[in-house]
Amino acid sequence: PAVGARRPACAKAPGAHDIALKTENYSFVGRKGPFLLFEATDPNGAIPFVLLGSGTGKVIYSDSMTEDGIKTVALDGGALHIKFRRGINGPCSLAKEGAACWAKFVAAAAIPPTVAPPPAKVCTVAYGKDKAPADDPSLVFFDVDIVVSLDGTSELKAAGPAGCSAMP
């Protein structure tokens, strides 16, 4: 191609023996003991991430976080203890639909029952600050503290209340 021109997309078809990896479209973030952390490379709103066991390559846990990411990571008796702000891309707008929208989040089991919805004014102010239309879907976030074992068992503590903003 000419200098400065875009390269053509790869037109090679996958081979018959190619294997899609669980980390396809994810970037390696780091390792803590036997845990490997990968996060989505091109998220919109909440950032999906996965934890893999370094010995097996098996996905142990998956979730999503906000841009400010993980706050702390520590090994705790062979398990991984992580504190982060969970982010959830919504199917609706809390600024416009309020309680009806919150019910959709809860029905999808995306939000633990211990997390209270954000006050309506919080969402309205956030949408105004972002100059987002009131009907844009919401990004809901709240702090979580989780312990994940290599066998995939996890214990989650969620702290509220939740906050919200318009999805970018």
Accessible surface in RSA format (square Angstrom, percent):
REM  Atomic radii and reference values for relative SASA: ProtOr
REM  Chains: A
REM  Algorithm: Lee & Richards
REM  Probe-radius: 1.40
REM  Slices: 20
REM RES _ NUM      All-atoms   Total-Side   Main-Chain    Non-polar    All polar
REM                ABS   REL    ABS   REL    ABS   REL    ABS   REL    ABS   REL
RES PRO A   1   127.58  93.0  62.50  57.0  65.08 236.6  83.06  68.6  44.52 276.7
RES ALA A   2    78.63  72.3  56.45  87.1  22.18  50.5  68.50  96.5  10.13  26.8
RES VAL A   3   162.17 106.7 130.12 117.8  32.05  77.2 137.21 119.2  24.96  67.7
RES GLY A   4    83.46 102.9   0.00   N/A  83.46 102.9  42.64 117.0  40.82  91.4
RES ALA A   5    53.18  48.9  27.55  42.5  25.63  58.3  37.70  53.1  15.48  41.0
RES ARG A   6   222.39  93.4 198.48 101.2  23.91  56.9  82.50 112.8 139.89  84.8
RES ARG A   7   203.92  85.6 183.38  93.5  20.55  48.9  57.44  78.5 146.48  88.8
RES PRO A   8   111.20  81.0  85.11  77.6  26.09  94.8  96.78  79.9  14.42  89.6
RES ALA A   9    93.38  85.9  64.96 100.2  28.42  64.7  75.43 106.2  17.95  47.5
RES CYS A  10   113.91  86.2  73.89  82.4  40.01  94.0  47.01 119.1  66.90  72.1
RES ALA A  11   103.02  94.7  64.06  98.9  38.96  88.6  74.43 104.8  28.59  75.7
RES LYS A  12   162.87  79.5 133.78  82.1  29.10  69.3 106.37  95.7  56.50  60.2
RES ALA A  13    73.79  67.8  59.03  91.1  14.76  33.6  63.72  89.7  10.07  26.7
RES PRO A  14   114.17  83.2  89.43  81.5  24.74  89.9  95.69  79.0  18.48 114.8
RES GLY A  15    34.22  42.2   0.00   N/A  34.22  42.2  26.40  72.5   7.82  17.5
RES ALA A  16   103.93  95.6  54.28  83.8  49.66 113.0  67.53  95.1  36.41  96.4
RES HIS A  17   170.27  93.1 149.35 103.8  20.92  53.5 108.47 111.8  61.80  71.9
RES ASP A  18    94.30  66.1  66.00  65.7  28.31  66.9  24.96  58.7  69.35  69.2
RES ILE A  19   143.71  81.8 119.34  88.9  24.37  58.7 123.15  88.7  20.56  55.8
RES ALA A  20    84.61  77.8  53.42  82.4  31.19  71.0  59.61  83.9  25.00  66.2
RES LEU A  21   122.41  68.2 112.02  80.1  10.39  26.1 114.16  80.2   8.24  22.2
RES LYS A  22   147.20  71.8 126.72  77.7  20.49  48.8  75.96  68.4  71.25  75.9
RES THR A  23    25.03  17.8  20.58  20.9   4.45  10.6   4.15   5.6  20.89  31.6
RES GLU A  24   102.86  59.1  87.76  66.4  15.10  36.0  38.71  74.9  64.16  52.4
RES ASN A  25   113.87  78.5  98.50  95.2  15.37  37.0  27.72  66.7  86.15  83.3
RES TYR A  26    59.17  27.6  40.74  23.2  18.43  48.0  18.19  13.7  40.98  50.5
RES SER A  27    49.85  42.1  44.10  58.9   5.75  13.3  32.47  69.1  17.38  24.4
RES PHE A  28   115.69  57.9  88.05  54.5  27.64  71.9  88.05  53.4  27.64  79.1
RES VAL A  29    77.39  50.9  44.93  40.7  32.46  78.2  49.09  42.7  28.31  76.8
RES GLY A  30    22.77  28.1   0.00   N/A  22.77  28.1  22.60  62.0   0.17   0.4
RES ARG A  31   151.23  63.5 116.42  59.3  34.81  82.9  39.02  53.3 112.21  68.0
RES LYS A  32    84.77  41.4  82.36  50.5   2.42   5.8  31.30  28.2  53.47  57.0
RES GLY A  33    33.66  41.5   0.00   N/A  33.66  41.5  23.22  63.7  10.44  23.4
RES PRO A  34    43.02  31.4  41.86  38.2   1.16   4.2  42.75  35.3   0.27   1.7
RES PHE A  35     1.99   1.0   0.94   0.6   1.06   2.7   0.99   0.6   1.00   2.9
RES LEU A  36    33.26  18.5  33.26  23.8   0.00   0.0  33.26  23.4   0.00   0.0
RES LEU A  37    19.71  11.0  19.58  14.0   0.13   0.3  19.58  13.7   0.13   0.4
RES PHE A  38    30.02  15.0  30.02  18.6   0.00   0.0  30.02  18.2   0.00   0.0
RES GLU A  39    50.02  28.7  50.02  37.8   0.00   0.0   2.20   4.3  47.82  39.0
RES ALA A  40    15.70  14.4  11.48  17.7   4.21   9.6  11.48  16.2   4.21  11.2
RES THR A  41    77.67  55.2  44.47  45.1  33.19  79.1  37.60  50.5  40.07  60.6
RES ASP A  42   133.49  93.5 108.44 107.9  25.05  59.2  30.44  71.6 103.05 102.8
RES PRO A  43    51.64  37.6  24.29  22.1  27.34  99.4  31.60  26.1  20.03 124.5
RES ASN A  44    86.96  60.0  77.79  75.2   9.17  22.1  33.62  80.9  53.34  51.6
RES GLY A  45    10.75  13.3   0.00   N/A  10.75  13.3   0.94   2.6   9.81  22.0
RES ALA A  46     4.30   4.0   2.93   4.5   1.37   3.1   2.93   4.1   1.37   3.6
RES ILE A  47    20.05  11.4  20.05  14.9   0.00   0.0  20.05  14.4   0.00   0.0
RES PRO A  48    48.49  35.3  48.49  44.2   0.00   0.0  48.49  40.0   0.00   0.0
RES PHE A  49     0.55   0.3   0.00   0.0   0.55   1.4   0.00   0.0   0.55   1.6
RES VAL A  50    11.61   7.6  11.61  10.5   0.00   0.0  11.61  10.1   0.00   0.0
RES LEU A  51     1.90   1.1   1.90   1.4   0.00   0.0   1.90   1.3   0.00   0.0
RES LEU A  52    13.01   7.2  13.01   9.3   0.00   0.0  13.01   9.1   0.00   0.0
RES GLY A  53     3.07   3.8   0.00   N/A   3.07   3.8   3.07   8.4   0.00   0.0
RES SER A  54    39.77  33.6  12.08  16.1  27.69  63.8   5.63  12.0  34.13  47.8
RES GLY A  55    77.26  95.3   0.00   N/A  77.26  95.3  39.54 108.5  37.72  84.5
RES THR A  56   111.75  79.5  73.71  74.7  38.05  90.7  78.56 105.5  33.19  50.2
RES GLY A  57    37.05  45.7   0.00   N/A  37.05  45.7  25.49  69.9  11.56  25.9
RES LYS A  58   132.95  64.9 123.63  75.9   9.31  22.2  87.27  78.5  45.68  48.7
RES VAL A  59    46.07  30.3  31.50  28.5  14.58  35.1  31.50  27.4  14.58  39.5
RES ILE A  60    17.85  10.2   2.58   1.9  15.27  36.8   4.61   3.3  13.25  35.9
RES TYR A  61    28.88  13.5  23.44  13.3   5.43  14.1  26.47  19.9   2.40   3.0
RES SER A  62    70.42  59.5  51.26  68.4  19.15  44.1  14.78  31.5  55.63  77.9
RES ASP A  63    25.03  17.5   8.78   8.7  16.26  38.4  13.52  31.8  11.52  11.5
RES SER A  64    21.24  17.9  21.06  28.1   0.19   0.4   9.82  20.9  11.42  16.0
RES MET A  65     5.57   2.9   5.57   3.7   0.00   0.0   5.57   4.7   0.00   0.0
RES THR A  66    12.55   8.9  12.17  12.3   0.39   0.9  12.55  16.9   0.00   0.0
RES GLU A  67   153.46  88.1 124.84  94.4  28.62  68.1  43.01  83.2 110.45  90.2
RES ASP A  68    89.40  62.6  54.96  54.7  34.43  81.4  48.58 114.3  40.82  40.7
RES GLY A  69    11.29  13.9   0.00   N/A  11.29  13.9  11.29  31.0   0.00   0.0
RES ILE A  70    41.87  23.8  14.42  10.7  27.44  66.1  14.42  10.4  27.44  74.5
RES LYS A  71   103.31  50.4  70.39  43.2  32.92  78.4  63.37  57.0  39.95  42.5
RES THR A  72    74.88  53.3  68.51  69.5   6.37  15.2  69.21  93.0   5.66   8.6
RES VAL A  73    55.76  36.7  34.43  31.2  21.33  51.4  34.43  29.9  21.33  57.9
RES ALA A  74    47.56  43.7  46.94  72.4   0.62   1.4  47.56  67.0   0.00   0.0
RES LEU A  75    80.21  44.7  54.29  38.8  25.92  65.2  54.39  38.2  25.81  69.5
RES ASP A  76    76.96  53.9  67.13  66.8   9.83  23.3  12.13  28.5  64.83  64.7
RES GLY A  77    88.38 109.0   0.00   N/A  88.38 109.0  45.97 126.2  42.41  95.0
RES GLY A  78    51.01  62.9   0.00   N/A  51.01  62.9  37.47 102.8  13.54  30.3
RES ALA A  79    11.24  10.3  10.72  16.5   0.52   1.2  10.97  15.4   0.28   0.7
RES LEU A  80     4.11   2.3   4.11   2.9   0.00   0.0   4.11   2.9   0.00   0.0
RES HIS A  81    48.77  26.7  47.51  33.0   1.25   3.2  35.00  36.1  13.76  16.0
RES ILE A  82     1.19   0.7   1.18   0.9   0.01   0.0   1.19   0.9   0.00   0.0
RES LYS A  83    89.88  43.8  89.88  55.1   0.00   0.0  32.89  29.6  56.99  60.7
RES PHE A  84     0.78   0.4   0.00   0.0   0.78   2.0   0.00   0.0   0.78   2.2
RES ARG A  85    70.21  29.5  70.21  35.8   0.00   0.0   3.24   4.4  66.97  40.6
RES ARG A  86    28.08  11.8  28.08  14.3   0.00   0.0   4.26   5.8  23.82  14.4
RES GLY A  87     0.00   0.0   0.00   N/A   0.00   0.0   0.00   0.0   0.00   0.0
RES ILE A  88    22.27  12.7  20.68  15.4   1.59   3.8  22.27  16.0   0.00   0.0
RES ASN A  89    63.76  44.0  43.23  41.8  20.52  49.4  17.76  42.8  45.99  44.5
RES GLY A  90    10.46  12.9   0.00   N/A  10.46  12.9   0.85   2.3   9.60  21.5
RES PRO A  91    94.27  68.7  53.89  49.1  40.38 146.8  66.22  54.7  28.06 174.4
RES CYS A  92     7.35   5.6   0.65   0.7   6.70  15.8   7.35  18.6   0.00   0.0
RES SER A  93     1.36   1.1   0.88   1.2   0.48   1.1   0.88   1.9   0.48   0.7
RES LEU A  94    10.63   5.9   7.58   5.4   3.05   7.7   7.58   5.3   3.05   8.2
RES ALA A  95    27.39  25.2   2.75   4.2  24.64  56.1   3.73   5.3  23.66  62.7
RES LYS A  96   136.16  66.4 103.12  63.3  33.04  78.7  63.20  56.9  72.95  77.7
RES GLU A  97    68.49  39.3  49.90  37.8  18.59  44.3  29.31  56.7  39.18  32.0
RES GLY A  98    26.18  32.3   0.00   N/A  26.18  32.3  25.03  68.7   1.15   2.6
RES ALA A  99    88.47  81.3  69.33 107.0  19.14  43.6  75.11 105.8  13.36  35.4
RES ALA A 100    61.96  57.0  48.44  74.8  13.52  30.7  57.00  80.3   4.96  13.1
RES CYS A 101     0.00   0.0   0.00   0.0   0.00   0.0   0.00   0.0   0.00   0.0
RES TRP A 102    25.40  10.2  25.40  12.3   0.00   0.0  18.22   9.7   7.18  11.6
RES ALA A 103    56.22  51.7  48.58  75.0   7.64  17.4  53.45  75.3   2.77   7.3
RES LYS A 104    98.86  48.2  92.21  56.6   6.65  15.8  62.68  56.4  36.18  38.5
RES PHE A 105     2.67   1.3   1.42   0.9   1.25   3.3   2.67   1.6   0.00   0.0
RES VAL A 106    65.71  43.2  58.20  52.7   7.51  18.1  58.20  50.6   7.51  20.4
RES ALA A 107    89.95  82.7  49.47  76.3  40.48  92.1  61.33  86.4  28.62  75.8
RES ALA A 108    75.61  69.5  41.14  63.5  34.46  78.4  53.93  76.0  21.67  57.4
RES ALA A 109    89.95  82.7  58.35  90.0  31.60  71.9  63.13  88.9  26.82  71.0
RES ALA A 110    26.57  24.4  14.11  21.8  12.46  28.3  24.17  34.0   2.40   6.4
RES ILE A 111     5.87   3.3   0.16   0.1   5.71  13.8   0.75   0.5   5.12  13.9
RES PRO A 112    25.82  18.8  18.06  16.5   7.76  28.2  24.47  20.2   1.34   8.4
RES PRO A 113   132.48  96.6  99.04  90.3  33.44 121.6 106.47  87.9  26.01 161.7
RES THR A 114   107.11  76.2  75.01  76.0  32.10  76.5  81.28 109.2  25.83  39.0
RES VAL A 115     6.53   4.3   0.00   0.0   6.53  15.7   0.26   0.2   6.27  17.0
RES ALA A 116    51.65  47.5  45.94  70.9   5.71  13.0  50.90  71.7   0.75   2.0
RES PRO A 117    68.57  50.0  59.56  54.3   9.01  32.8  59.56  49.2   9.01  56.0
RES PRO A 118    12.45   9.1   0.90   0.8  11.55  42.0   0.90   0.7  11.55  71.8
RES PRO A 119    79.15  57.7  66.81  60.9  12.34  44.9  79.12  65.3   0.03   0.2
RES ALA A 120    73.01  67.1  59.51  91.8  13.50  30.7  64.76  91.2   8.26  21.9
RES LYS A 121   155.41  75.8 148.92  91.4   6.48  15.4  96.38  86.7  59.03  62.9
RES VAL A 122    65.17  42.9  59.16  53.6   6.01  14.5  63.52  55.2   1.66   4.5
RES CYS A 123     1.46   1.1   1.46   1.6   0.00   0.0   0.04   0.1   1.42   1.5
RES THR A 124    80.32  57.1  75.33  76.4   4.98  11.9  63.85  85.8  16.46  24.9
RES VAL A 125    86.39  56.8  79.05  71.6   7.34  17.7  84.94  73.8   1.45   3.9
RES ALA A 126    19.70  18.1  15.00  23.2   4.70  10.7  19.41  27.3   0.29   0.8
RES TYR A 127     6.61   3.1   6.59   3.7   0.02   0.1   6.61   5.0   0.00   0.0
RES GLY A 128    50.01  61.7   0.00   N/A  50.01  61.7  36.78 100.9  13.23  29.6
RES LYS A 129   175.98  85.9 143.76  88.2  32.22  76.7  97.92  88.1  78.06  83.1
RES ASP A 130    80.73  56.5  52.79  52.5  27.93  66.1  20.59  48.5  60.14  60.0
RES LYS A 131   187.35  91.4 153.60  94.2  33.75  80.4 106.81  96.1  80.54  85.8
RES ALA A 132    21.88  20.1   6.26   9.7  15.61  35.5   9.61  13.5  12.27  32.5
RES PRO A 133    79.48  57.9  66.48  60.6  13.00  47.3  78.86  65.1   0.62   3.9
RES ALA A 134    56.14  51.6  47.56  73.4   8.58  19.5  48.07  67.7   8.06  21.4
RES ASP A 135    89.55  62.7  71.08  70.7  18.47  43.7  17.54  41.3  72.01  71.8
RES ASP A 136    41.02  28.7  40.34  40.2   0.68   1.6   3.37   7.9  37.65  37.5
RES PRO A 137    54.82  40.0  54.76  49.9   0.06   0.2  54.82  45.3   0.00   0.0
RES SER A 138     0.00   0.0   0.00   0.0   0.00   0.0   0.00   0.0   0.00   0.0
RES LEU A 139    18.38  10.2  18.38  13.1   0.00   0.0  18.38  12.9   0.00   0.0
RES VAL A 140     0.00   0.0   0.00   0.0   0.00   0.0   0.00   0.0   0.00   0.0
RES PHE A 141    43.39  21.7  43.04  26.7   0.35   0.9  43.04  26.1   0.35   1.0
RES PHE A 142     3.85   1.9   0.00   0.0   3.85  10.0   3.85   2.3   0.00   0.0
RES ASP A 143    51.93  36.4  49.97  49.7   1.96   4.6  17.09  40.2  34.84  34.7
RES VAL A 144     5.38   3.5   0.00   0.0   5.38  13.0   2.65   2.3   2.72   7.4
RES ASP A 145    36.40  25.5  34.65  34.5   1.75   4.1  14.67  34.5  21.73  21.7
RES ILE A 146     1.65   0.9   1.65   1.2   0.00   0.0   1.65   1.2   0.00   0.0
RES VAL A 147    41.83  27.5  39.93  36.2   1.89   4.6  39.93  34.7   1.89   5.1
RES VAL A 148     0.00   0.0   0.00   0.0   0.00   0.0   0.00   0.0   0.00   0.0
RES SER A 149    36.88  31.2  36.74  49.0   0.14   0.3  13.92  29.7  22.96  32.2
RES LEU A 150    83.42  46.5  67.96  48.6  15.46  38.9  68.12  47.8  15.30  41.2
RES ASP A 151   104.39  73.1  72.81  72.5  31.58  74.7  46.90 110.4  57.49  57.3
RES GLY A 152    30.03  37.0   0.00   N/A  30.03  37.0  11.97  32.9  18.06  40.5
RES THR A 153    84.48  60.1  77.48  78.5   7.00  16.7  73.21  98.3  11.27  17.0
RES SER A 154    59.51  50.3  23.05  30.8  36.46  84.0   3.95   8.4  55.55  77.8
RES GLU A 155   107.80  61.9 102.16  77.3   5.64  13.4  41.82  80.9  65.99  53.9
RES LEU A 156    64.37  35.8  34.88  25.0  29.49  74.1  34.88  24.5  29.49  79.4
RES LYS A 157   130.44  63.6 123.89  76.0   6.55  15.6  74.50  67.1  55.94  59.6
RES ALA A 158    22.89  21.0   0.48   0.7  22.40  51.0   1.11   1.6  21.78  57.7
RES ALA A 159    58.42  53.7  50.48  77.9   7.94  18.1  56.00  78.9   2.41   6.4
RES GLY A 160    40.40  49.8   0.00   N/A  40.40  49.8   6.61  18.2  33.79  75.7
RES PRO A 161    94.30  68.7  77.66  70.8  16.64  60.5  78.24  64.6  16.06  99.8
RES ALA A 162     4.60   4.2   0.00   0.0   4.60  10.5   0.21   0.3   4.38  11.6
RES GLY A 163    11.12  13.7   0.00   N/A  11.12  13.7   9.23  25.3   1.90   4.2
RES CYS A 164     3.20   2.4   0.00   0.0   3.20   7.5   0.00   0.0   3.20   3.5
RES SER A 165    23.42  19.8  23.42  31.3   0.00   0.0  16.04  34.2   7.38  10.3
RES ALA A 166     9.21   8.5   2.52   3.9   6.70  15.2   2.52   3.5   6.70  17.7
RES MET A 167    37.95  19.7  27.54  18.2  10.41  24.8  27.45  23.3  10.49  13.9
RES PRO A 168   108.59  79.1  59.35  54.1  49.24 179.0  97.54  80.5  11.05  68.7
END  Absolute sums over single chains surface
CHAIN  1 A    10135.1       7431.3       2703.8       6204.7       3930.4
END  Absolute sums over all chains
TOTAL         10135.1       7431.3       2703.8       6204.7       3930.4
